[in-house]
Amino acid sequence: MMGGMGGMGGGVGVMEPNGAKGLSLRTFESLKNKGYRIFWFSMLAQMAAMNMQMVARSLLIYEVTKSATMLGAVALASAIPMLAFSLFGGVIADRVEKKYVMIVGQAALCLVALLTAVLISLDKITGLNLMALGFAQGVIFALAMPARQAAVPSLVGRSDLMNALSLNMAGMNINRLVAPALAGFLVVWSGGIGVQAYAPAHYVMAALYVVGGVILLFLPKMGVMSLKGKGALSDMVMGVQYLRQNSTVLMLLLITLVGVVLSMSYFVLLPIFTKDIWHVGPGGFGVLMSVSGIGAIVGSLALASIGNSKRGLLYLGFMLLTGIALTLLAFSPSYQMALVVIVIVGLAQAGRMTLSSTLIQYYTEEAYQGRVMSIYLMEFGLTSFASFGTALLVAPIGPQWAIGSGAIALIVLTVLAYFGVPKLRQLD
C-alpha cells in the first residue's frame, strides 16, 4: 500500500529532512513551499472568522435562548449535514480541483455570516433561525472541508506532512490568541447587553471569509484524481471498501472518534462556566479561549520541529494529557485556575488533533485522500451529538460533571488503548 504513495505531492519538490535540524530550520520547513504559503495565509483568515464565531455565536445562542440545551441543539443542527454529506464532499475533493472547491466554500461561509449579522441588526434572530444557519454551515463544511484537508499532502508531500499540519494548527491557534478576545470585546464595545451587540462581530467574520477567498485565487491548481467509479455513489462505496482493507487507517479513525467525542464537548458549555460559575462574562470568555491558544501554539510548533518517528506513542500521550487537563478544567473552582489549566488543554488538544490527522493522511493512499478525510471530518460532526448529550446532562448532574465524566472516561480508554492496541503505539 505504501509503495504507491511515494509520488504524493505532485512533484512539489520538498525534501525529506535528514536527522534533527535546528528549530529555525525544521519548524517552518513547509512555508518554503509557495503553494503551501498561500494556503496557510488563506487558512489564517478563515480560522480567524471561525474562532470569532466560537465566542460570538455561543454567547449569542445563550443570550437569545437562555438555554443550555439550545447550545447543544444548534451544534447538533450543524452536525447532521456533516454526517449526511461529508462522504459526497470527499468524492468532490477527489474529483474536482480543490482550489475551486475551497473558494466556493469561502464564499458560502461569508454569506452565512453576513445573513446572521443582518438578522441580528434587524432584531430578527431567533433560536430557530440560528439552528437553520447552523445547518447551512454544516452543509458547507461537509462539501468543502474534505478538499481543504486533502490539499495539504497534495501541496507538501508525505515527508513534510506532519510539519505542514502542525503549522496549520499553529496558525489556527495564533488566531485563538486574538480572534476570540476580539469577538468578546466587540460585543462589549457594542454595548454588551442585548442581542444587537453581537452584530459587529459577525460583520467582521464575513469580511474575513472574503479575505480568505481572495487569497485562494493565487493558489496553484493541484489536479484531480482519475477515479474508477461510475458515479458519486460508486466512488463513496469504493472509499468505504478501501477503509475495510486498510486496517491501520480504520484503527486510527476509530481511536480518533473516541478522542473527539470525549474531549470536544467542553467548549459548548464554557459560556455557562464563564457566566454562571466563574462570573466573568463575554470578555472573560474571549480571554479564556485566547489563552488556550498559547498552549496550542507551543504544542504545534514542537510537533513541527520533530521528525517522523514514534508518532503513535506521542498521539496516545497527548490523548492522556487531554483527559487529565479537561478533568482539572471541569472542576476548577476559580477563573484564575481555569486560565492556567486551559493552557494545558490547548497544548494537549493541538497535539492530539495534529497527530491524528497526520497519521491518517500518512497511511492513506493519494487516490483516497478526499474520501478518507471526509470520514475523518464526519467524526467531528459526531462531536455535536456528543455536545448535545453533554448539554442534556447539565440539568441532572451539573456542568462540572457533564464535562468531567467524559474527560475521566478519556483517561481510562487511553490507558486501555495503550495496553490493548500495541499496533497504535508502534506507528511512526
PEMOWO-V737157 format. One record per helix or strand. SS is the DSSP state (alpha for helix, beta for strand). FROM is the first residue (numbers start at 1). LEN is the number of residues. Records with the same first field share a line. If there is no record, write none. Layout:
# PEMOWO-V737157
SS=FROM-LEN, FROM-LEN
This chain:
# PEMOWO-V737157
alpha=2-4, 23-4, 29-4, 34-32, 68-28, 98-24, 127-30, 161-29, 195-22, 232-14, 247-17, 266-12, 281-24, 311-20, 335-28, 366-55, 422-4
